[in-house]
Amino acid sequence: MNIHLLIQLKMARITDVTKIERLKQSTMKLVVERGFGGASAMLIAKDAKVASGYFYMHYKGKYELVNSLLQDVYQEIVVRFKELSELDSTFNETIENLIHHFFNMANADPIKVKFLYVLTNDYSFILDKKIHESTFDIIHKLKDLGHASGQLDEHLNEDDLYLLLFINTIQFINQRYKKNVRQIKLTKKDEEHLLYLINKILT
């Protein structure tokens, strides 16, 4: 194959990846700013600086893209949670590491946590079954570890842990952003306060 054609094909692939990434970033940004209903495919394409036709060349519609992003962002958290749960750590250390990961993610890419917040309050979106099962498999092991060590109230179950560690953390972080719209970074004090609240409930 002609070397110039190979270079052109490679550059086209790089451009394509860049456009897809812009579509994803614009989608998360607009869903956060306008909600799912207000983030139209046309607005997303315009914000990403791509043609509307390009959008529909890769996605059937807005719902498919938004749902795909939800699964990807959540899967990223679950993968890290699994890694943390496999460390030789105590129950409390695992909780601290998970919360620390949420705060790191919020500070590195706040739009992701804001995006999760918007969609966790939208009944139109449900986590993929495999991701949900993976999450609760890890939580089940964490619950057993907490009960065995006496670091978790025996009356608390997997659903309680999920609510406290995932939903509550996402809500807490976004409450901080809402309270101070100029706040760019979450502080160590914010993280410590959330851990204090969680530990008061878990034990």
N, C-alpha and C positions, 0 to 999 in steps of 0.2 A: 504493500500500500504506500502511496505517495506520502513522504514525510510531512509535507505541508498540510495534507488532508488529516493526518493523525493529530497534528498540533491544533487544527481547527476543531476537530471532534473533542479533543481534551478541553479546550477553552469553552466549548459549548456546554460540556458537562459541568464545569466549574461555575459558569454563569447560571445554569439551571439550578444547581444546589443553592447558590446565593439567592436566587429569586424565591425558591421554596422557603428558605430560612426567613426572608423578609415577609413572606405571606404569613408564616407562623407568628413572628414577632408582632406584626400588625394586628393579627387576629386576637392575640392575647391582650394587647393594648386597648383595642376598641371594645372588646367584651368587658374589660374592666371599666372603661370610661362610659360606655353606653348600655351595658347589659347585652345579653344574647340577642334580644329583639332589635336593638338599635344598631347592631354591628352587621350591616348588610354586606353581601359579597362584593357589591360595587364599591362600597366604602373601603373595605379591606384591600381590594385590588388597587384602589387609588392611593391609599396610604403606603402600600408596599411598592408603589411605582411599577406596577405590572398591568398588562391589559386584562380586562375582565375575561376575555377568551382564554387567557393563560390559566386563570384561576380554574375555570371549568374544564380545562384540559387535564388537570390533575385531581380535581375533587368534584363529586357530583353536586355538591352544594355546601352551604355554610355549616350545616349541622355536622356533616361528615368530617370537615376540617376541625371544628371545635371539639367534637367528641374524640377525634384522634389525638389532639393535643392534650386533652384531659387525661387520657389513658397514658400517654407518654410521660407527662409531668408526674403523675401519681406513681407510675412504674419506677421512675427515677428514685423516688422516696422509698419505695418498698425494697428495691435492690440494696440501698444503703442500710435500711433497717435490718435486712437479712444479714448483711455483713457485720453489723454491730451486735446482733443477737448471737452470732457465732463466736464472738470473742470470749475469752475466759474472764467475764465480768460478772459482778453481782447484779441483782435485779435493779437496785438503785442506780448503779453506774450505767447500765444499759438505758434507763430512762433519761438520765442526764445527757448521755451521748446522742440520743435521738432528738431531744429538744435542742441541743447544741447544733445538730445538723439542720434542723428547721430554721434556726436563727441565722446560720451561715448562708443558707440558701436565700433567705429573705433579704439579707444584706448584699449578697452578690447579684441577685436577680429578683428584686421585689415584685416585679410584674407576675412572676410565676405563682407566688403565694396569694397575691390579690386575685389572680385568675382562678385558683382553686377555691378561694372564698366565694366568689360569685357563683361558681357552678355547683358547689356543695349546697347552695340554697336554691337550686333550680331542679325541680322534680323531673325535668325532661332528660336529665343526664344520670346515667347509672354506671358504676364501675364495671369494667369487663369482669366476667365471672372468674377467670383464672387469676386476675390481679386481686380480686376480693378474697378468693380462697387462699392465695399466697400470704396475703396480709394477715388473715385470721389464723393460719397455721403458725406463723411467727408469734402472734399475740397469745395463742394457746400455750406455746412453750414458755413464753415470758410469764404468763399467769401461773403456770406450774412452778416455775422458778421462784416467783414471789411468794406463793403460798408455802413452798417448802422451806424458804428462808425466814418466813415470818415477816417479810417486808411488805406484804400485800394483805389487806383485809380479806379474810376468807369469804366474805359475802360478795366481793366484787368478781365479776365474770369477764369474759372476752369482750362483750358488747360495751361494758363499762370502761375497759381499758382503751378500746378503740375511740370511744367518745372523748375520753380525757386526753389521750396522747395525740390523736390526729385532729378531730373536729375542734376540740377546745383550743388546741395550739394554733390552728389556722385562724380561729375566731379572735383569739387573744392578740396575735400579731397584727391582724387587720384593725382591731380596735385601737391599737397604738397608732397606726397610720391615720385613722380617722380622727383621733384625738388631737394629733398634731400633724396637719397636712404638709408642713414644711420639714418634718423629720425625715432625714435621708437614711440614717442608720439606726438600727435598734441597738440598745446599749446592753452591756453586761448586767446592769441593774434590772433591765426589763426581763432578761433571761432568768436571772436569779429569782425574781418575784414570781414568774410563772412556775418555776420548779417548786417554790415554796407552796403555792396554791395546790399544785398537783400532789405533792407529798402529804399535805394536810388531808386530802381526800383518800389517797391510796392506803394510808395507814390508819 
